[in-house]
Amino acid sequence: MSNNITLPTTFSIGGDLAVNRLGYGAMRITGKGIWGPPTDKDEAIRVLKRAVELGVNFIDTADSYGPNVSEELIAEALYPYATDLIIGTKGGLLRTGPDQWPVDSSPEHLKEALDGSLKRLKLDQIDLYQLHRIDPNVPAEKTFEFLKQAQADGKIRHIGLSEVDIDDIKKAQDYFEVVSVQNMYSVDNRKWEGVLSYCEDNDIAFIPWFPLNAGNVAAQEKLQQIAKKHDATVHQVALNWLLNHSKNILLIPGTSSVAHLEENMKTANIVLDAEDMDQLDGISPPVG
């Protein structure tokens, strides 16, 4: 991976969807446990509008956030959408209660999920539709065939995957072009480093979630030192490292607060030097 601190500020998803690399993840504009409506709906609406004002043109959501709540709020706040705003959503999870996420990537469920997302987001086509999980109880071929057909039918423009390995990506590529991968990844959790490298080599967007693993004390100490040096927050430094680590990384930090959103958006203003990057690159994952 490159330590170049002047990597591009934009990335083209699928070769034709140019987005700013600092986007917004709309999971947190729901209730506790990502269940039900937010405690402060007005603030959630303000967050979405402010994100776009600050230059966000890529919003990541899913039918399971709420469920349905996140997509409904996006449409309420931002429809009709700006011409350059890309909304990516996901399907493949059920919701049975707060913090409960059973997997269902059967064609039957995905059809219901996709049609529901189109209706809630008030769209004729989803620009980026990501499979939330490959279902161990459903042959992957059936799931991929459904997505391929939905794309042929014009319901989906581009298709992405989440929490997958390289073999999963290659298998999916037999059915459609994979333009994005959304895996857990951070400066102190690099389990998917190989997938990131594969995505970079193949011009596939890599969208990390959980970008700060709070359980790694050693990483926290190093991040705190560098944050103090730059008069920044630990979270800002962790996000900035991701921006500088690989040119195909798209960030989607989520929040339900305008103040926190504005803090996140200042991430791009931090200029990490080569020494900072070397120290962060050297962070080891937590043991156990």
C-alpha positions, 0 to 999 in steps of 0.5 A, spaced: 500 500 500 502 507 498 504 512 503 502 517 498 499 523 502 496 526 496 492 521 493 486 523 489 480 526 493 475 522 488 473 515 486 469 513 480 465 507 482 464 502 476 468 507 472 462 512 471 459 514 478 464 519 481 464 520 488 468 524 493 472 519 498 469 522 504 462 520 504 456 518 509 454 512 512 446 512 514 446 507 519 446 511 525 440 515 524 435 510 527 434 508 534 438 504 539 440 497 536 439 500 529 432 499 530 426 503 530 426 511 529 431 516 531 430 519 538 431 526 534 428 525 527 429 533 526 436 532 527 437 526 523 434 530 517 439 536 519 444 531 518 443 528 512 442 535 509 448 538 512 452 532 509 450 534 502 452 541 504 459 539 506 460 536 499 458 529 501 455 525 494 455 518 496 451 516 502 451 508 504 444 505 507 441 499 507 433 496 508 435 493 514 437 500 518 431 501 522 429 497 518 426 501 512 427 508 517 434 510 514 432 509 507 425 513 508 429 519 512 434 519 506 428 520 501 424 525 506 430 529 507 434 529 500 428 528 495 429 530 489 436 528 489 442 532 487 444 530 480 451 528 483 448 524 489 449 517 489 445 513 494 448 506 495 443 501 499 444 493 501 439 487 502 440 480 504 439 481 512 432 480 516 431 484 522 428 481 528 429 486 534 434 491 536 442 488 534 439 482 531 441 481 524 439 474 521 441 473 514 437 471 508 439 472 501 434 468 498 432 471 491 425 471 494 427 476 500 432 480 495 426 481 491 422 484 496 428 488 499 430 491 492 423 493 490 422 496 497 428 500 497 426 503 490 420 505 493 422 508 499 428 511 496 423 514 490 428 511 485 427 507 479 434 504 479 439 503 485 446 506 483 449 501 487 446 495 490 450 491 495 449 484 497 449 485 505 451 478 506 452 471 502 447 466 505 450 460 508 443 457 507 442 459 500 447 457 494 451 463 492 449 462 485 442 463 486 443 469 489 448 472 484 443 470 478 438 474 482 442 480 482 444 479 475 437 479 472 435 485 477 441 489 473 439 486 466 432 489 468 434 496 470 433 496 477 440 496 479 446 500 476 452 497 479 453 491 484 457 490 490 458 485 496 460 486 503 464 481 508 467 477 502 473 474 501 477 474 494 474 467 492 467 470 493 469 476 489 471 472 483 465 467 484 460 473 483 464 476 477 462 470 473 455 473 474 456 481 474 462 486 475 463 487 482 464 494 483 465 495 491 466 491 497 464 493 504 468 489 509 470 491 516 477 494 516 481 499 520 488 501 522 488 496 527 484 491 524 487 489 517 484 482 517 482 484 510 488 487 507 489 482 502 482 483 499 483 491 499 489 489 495 485 485 490 480 491 490 485 496 489 489 492 483 482 491 480 479 498 481 474 496 485 471 501 491 473 498 498 468 501 503 471 499 510 466 499 516 468 500 523 474 504 522 476 504 529 477 498 533 476 501 540 479 494 543 486 495 541 489 499 547 496 500 543 493 503 537 489 508 541 495 510 544 499 511 538 493 514 535 492 519 541 499 521 540 498 523 532 492 526 534 495 531 539 500 533 534 495 535 529 490 538 534 485 533 531 481 527 534 483 520 534 477 518 530 479 523 525 486 520 525 484 513 524 479 516 518 485 520 515 490 514 515 484 510 511 484 515 506 491 515 505 492 508 505 489 506 499 486 510 493 480 506 492 478 506 499 471 510 500 469 512 507 462 512 510 463 515 517 456 515 520 453 519 526 446 522 528 449 529 530 450 535 526 456 537 530 459 530 529 458 530 522 462 536 521 468 534 525 468 527 521 468 532 515 474 535 517 478 529 517 480 531 510 484 537 512 489 533 516 495 532 513 499 526 515 506 526 514 511 520 512 513 519 519 505 519 521 504 514 516 510 509 518 508 509 525 500 508 523 502 502 518 506 499 524 500 498 528 499 491 530 492 488 531 490 486 538 492 479 540 486 474 541 
